[in-house]
Amino acid sequence: MGLLHNFFNQTRKPEGFLGKLMVGGMNSGHAAVADWGMAFLDGLQPQKILDAGCGGGRNIGALLELYPAATGVAVDYSPVSVEKSKQHNKALIDAGRCRVIQADVSALPLERDCFDLVTAFETVYFWPGLPRSFAEVARVLKNGGAFLIVNESDGTDKTAKKFESIIDGMVCYTAQDIEAALKAAGFGDIRVFRHETKPCMAVLARKG
């Protein structure tokens, strides 16, 4: 139980050997739900994208493929995730289209009003207080910019609640929880999308 507990806790902040194993599986394991969530960006044409809590870096790469005129920044507070993201996106980094940095989402070392789109895939479960973190997202977003949150859990499914009891600091938020925190941070035009057969949800909000 101790090893299993330690392994699943790597979901929150991958570290060491177990963390490398966890990050190695994130890119493939979360791809389907990430792609499902990206479909709700239809109509947007962002020029500058931030992927907050980037994990293994697959999603910033997919976003920059979806928007070939855009540049992107990927942020994670795990050094293991940052290293994996750099490896995964080496060609984009070498081309000057992507940066990967280590940082906490509640204190981003980024300029105010500089992104058109911020994304958060399978990560807000672990953020240090949604209102504070969402306010920081709002700070770096331009007015009218979009914030996309994609979770495999809608906060009520039994499987996710089980993991919540295993993984330290994990909180499976409901759509109502997320919407309230977004409003407190100054977001509007909040739309919630739910998967037809799974407890996945995507939340798309606009600054201002």
NORUR-V957165 format. One record per pair of residues at least 12 apart in sequence whose ideal C-beta (glycine too) atoms are under 10 Angstrom apart, sorted by the first residue. I is the first residue (numbers start at 1). J is the second residue. Records with the same first field share a line. If there is no record, write none. Layout:
I=J + J
This chain:
1=166
3=18
4=166
5=166 + 167 + 168
6=18 + 19
7=19 + 21 + 22 + 166
8=22 + 163 + 166 + 167 + 168 + 170
9=22 + 166 + 167 + 168 + 169 + 170
10=22 + 23 + 25 + 26 + 78 + 80 + 167
11=23 + 26 + 55 + 122 + 123 + 125 + 126 + 163 + 166 + 167 + 168 + 170
12=77 + 78 + 123 + 125 + 126 + 167 + 168 + 169 + 170
13=76 + 77 + 78 + 79 + 80 + 81 + 126 + 168 + 169
14=26 + 55 + 56 + 76 + 78 + 79 + 80 + 81 + 82 + 83 + 84
15=78 + 79 + 80 + 81
16=80
17=80
18=80
19=78 + 79 + 80 + 81 + 84
20=80 + 81 + 83 + 84
21=80
22=55 + 56 + 78 + 80 + 81 + 84
23=55 + 56 + 57 + 76 + 78 + 80 + 81 + 82 + 83 + 84 + 85 + 88
24=56 + 80 + 84
25=55 + 56
26=54 + 55 + 56 + 57 + 58 + 59 + 81 + 84 + 85 + 121 + 122
27=55 + 56 + 57 + 58 + 59 + 61 + 62 + 84 + 85 + 88
28=56 + 58
29=55 + 56 + 58 + 122 + 152
30=55 + 56 + 58 + 59 + 121 + 122 + 123 + 150 + 152
31=58 + 59 + 62 + 121
32=152 + 198 + 200
33=121 + 122 + 150 + 151 + 152 + 153 + 195 + 198 + 200 + 201 + 202
34=51 + 55 + 58 + 59 + 62 + 63 + 119 + 121 + 122 + 150 + 152 + 202
35=58 + 59 + 62 + 66 + 121 + 150
36=150 + 152 + 193 + 195 + 198 + 200 + 202
37=59 + 119 + 120 + 121 + 122 + 148 + 149 + 150 + 151 + 152 + 193 + 195 + 200 + 201 + 202 + 203 + 204
38=59 + 62 + 63 + 66 + 119 + 121 + 148 + 150 + 202
39=193 + 202
40=146 + 148 + 150 + 191 + 193 + 202 + 203 + 204
41=63 + 66 + 67 + 117 + 119 + 146 + 148 + 202 + 204
43=146
44=66 + 67 + 116 + 117 + 145 + 146 + 148 + 204
45=67 + 69 + 70 + 116 + 117
46=63 + 66 + 67 + 69 + 70 + 71 + 72 + 115 + 116 + 117 + 118 + 119 + 142 + 145 + 146
47=67 + 69 + 70 + 71 + 115 + 116 + 117 + 142
48=67 + 70 + 71 + 72 + 73 + 114 + 115 + 116 + 117 + 118 + 140 + 141 + 142 + 145
49=63 + 64 + 66 + 67 + 70 + 71 + 72 + 73 + 74 + 98 + 115 + 116 + 117 + 118 + 119 + 146
50=63 + 72 + 73 + 74 + 75 + 99 + 105 + 108 + 110 + 114 + 115 + 116 + 117 + 118 + 119 + 120 + 137 + 140 + 141 + 145 + 147
51=63 + 64 + 72 + 73 + 74 + 75 + 76 + 85 + 98 + 100 + 117 + 118 + 119 + 120 + 121 + 123 + 148
52=73 + 74 + 75 + 76 + 103 + 104 + 105 + 108 + 110 + 115 + 118 + 119 + 120 + 121 + 123 + 124 + 127 + 133 + 136 + 137 + 140 + 147 + 149
53=74 + 75 + 76 + 77 + 78 + 81 + 105 + 119 + 120 + 121 + 122 + 123 + 124 + 125 + 126 + 127 + 133
54=72 + 73 + 74 + 75 + 76 + 78 + 81 + 82 + 84 + 85 + 88 + 89 + 100 + 101 + 119 + 120 + 121 + 123
55=74 + 76 + 78 + 80 + 81 + 82 + 84 + 85 + 88 + 121 + 122 + 123
56=74 + 76 + 80 + 81 + 83 + 84 + 85 + 87 + 88 + 89
57=74 + 76 + 81 + 82 + 83 + 84 + 85 + 86 + 87 + 88 + 89 + 90 + 92 + 93 + 98 + 100
58=74 + 84 + 85 + 88 + 89 + 121
59=72 + 74 + 85 + 88 + 119 + 120 + 121 + 122 + 123 + 150
60=72 + 73 + 74 + 75 + 85 + 88 + 89 + 92 + 97 + 98 + 99 + 100 + 119 + 121
61=74 + 85 + 88 + 89 + 91 + 92 + 97 + 98
62=119 + 121
63=98 + 117 + 119 + 121 + 148
64=89 + 92 + 95 + 97 + 98
65=92
67=116 + 117
68=97
69=97
70=97 + 98 + 116 + 117
71=92 + 95 + 96 + 97 + 98 + 99
72=89 + 92 + 97 + 98 + 99 + 100 + 115 + 117 + 119
73=98 + 99 + 100 + 101 + 103 + 108 + 110 + 114 + 115 + 118 + 140
74=86 + 88 + 89 + 92 + 93 + 98 + 99 + 100 + 101 + 119
75=99 + 100 + 101 + 102 + 103 + 104 + 105 + 108 + 109 + 110 + 118 + 140
76=100 + 101 + 102 + 103 + 104 + 105 + 123
77=102 + 103 + 104 + 105 + 106 + 107 + 126 + 127 + 128
78=102
79=102
81=100 + 102
82=100 + 101 + 102 + 103
83=100 + 102
84=100
85=98 + 100 + 101 + 102
86=98 + 99 + 100 + 101
87=100
88=100
104=127 + 128 + 133 + 136
105=118 + 120 + 123 + 124 + 126 + 127 + 128 + 129 + 132 + 133 + 134 + 136 + 137
106=127 + 128 + 129 + 130 + 131 + 132 + 133 + 134 + 135 + 136 + 137
107=128 + 132 + 133 + 136
108=133 + 136 + 137 + 139 + 140
109=140
110=136 + 139 + 140
111=139 + 140
112=138 + 139 + 140 + 141 + 142
113=138 + 139 + 140 + 141 + 142 + 143 + 145 + 207
114=139 + 140 + 141 + 142 + 145
115=137 + 140 + 141 + 142 + 145 + 146 + 147 + 207
116=141 + 142 + 144 + 145 + 146
117=141 + 142 + 145 + 146 + 147 + 148
118=134 + 136 + 137 + 138 + 140 + 141 + 145 + 146 + 147 + 148 + 149 + 205 + 207
119=137 + 146 + 147 + 148 + 149 + 150
120=133 + 134 + 137 + 147 + 148 + 149 + 150 + 151 + 203
121=148 + 149 + 150 + 151 + 152 + 202
122=149 + 150 + 151 + 152 + 153 + 200
123=149 + 150 + 151
124=149 + 150 + 151 + 171 + 172 + 173 + 177 + 178 + 181 + 203
125=151 + 152 + 153 + 155 + 160 + 163 + 164 + 167 + 169 + 170 + 171 + 172 + 173
126=167 + 168 + 169 + 170 + 171
127=169 + 171 + 173 + 181
128=169
129=171 + 181
130=149 + 171 + 173 + 177 + 178 + 180 + 181 + 182 + 184 + 185
131=180 + 181 + 182 + 183 + 184 + 185
132=181 + 184 + 185
133=181 + 185
134=147 + 149 + 178 + 181 + 182 + 183 + 184 + 185 + 186 + 187 + 205
135=181 + 182 + 184 + 185 + 186 + 187
136=185
137=149 + 182 + 185 + 186 + 187 + 205 + 207
138=182 + 185 + 186 + 187 + 205 + 207 + 208
139=185 + 186 + 207
140=207
141=186 + 187 + 205 + 206 + 207 + 208
142=207 + 208
143=206 + 207 + 208
144=189 + 206 + 207 + 208
145=187 + 205 + 206 + 207 + 208
146=187 + 189 + 204 + 205 + 206 + 207
147=182 + 185 + 187 + 190 + 203 + 204 + 205 + 206 + 207
148=193 + 202 + 203 + 204 + 205
149=173 + 175 + 178 + 181 + 182 + 192 + 201 + 202 + 203 + 204 + 205
150=193 + 200 + 201 + 202 + 203 + 204
151=172 + 173 + 174 + 175 + 178 + 199 + 200 + 201 + 202 + 203
152=172 + 195 + 198 + 199 + 200 + 201
153=170 + 172 + 173 + 174 + 198 + 199 + 200 + 201
154=172 + 173 + 174 + 175 + 178 + 192 + 194 + 195 + 198 + 199 + 200 + 201
155=171 + 172 + 173 + 174 + 175 + 176 + 177 + 178 + 199 + 201
156=172 + 174 + 175 + 199
157=172 + 198 + 199 + 200
158=199
159=172 + 199
160=172 + 199
172=199
173=201 + 203
174=192 + 201
175=190 + 192 + 193 + 194 + 201 + 202 + 203
176=192
178=190 + 192 + 201 + 203 + 205
179=191 + 192 + 203 + 205
182=203 + 205 + 206 + 207
183=205
185=205 + 207
186=205 + 207 + 208
187=203 + 204 + 205 + 206 + 207 + 208
188=205 + 206 + 207 + 208
189=204 + 205 + 206 + 207 + 208
190=203 + 204 + 205 + 206
191=203 + 204 + 205 + 206
192=204 + 205
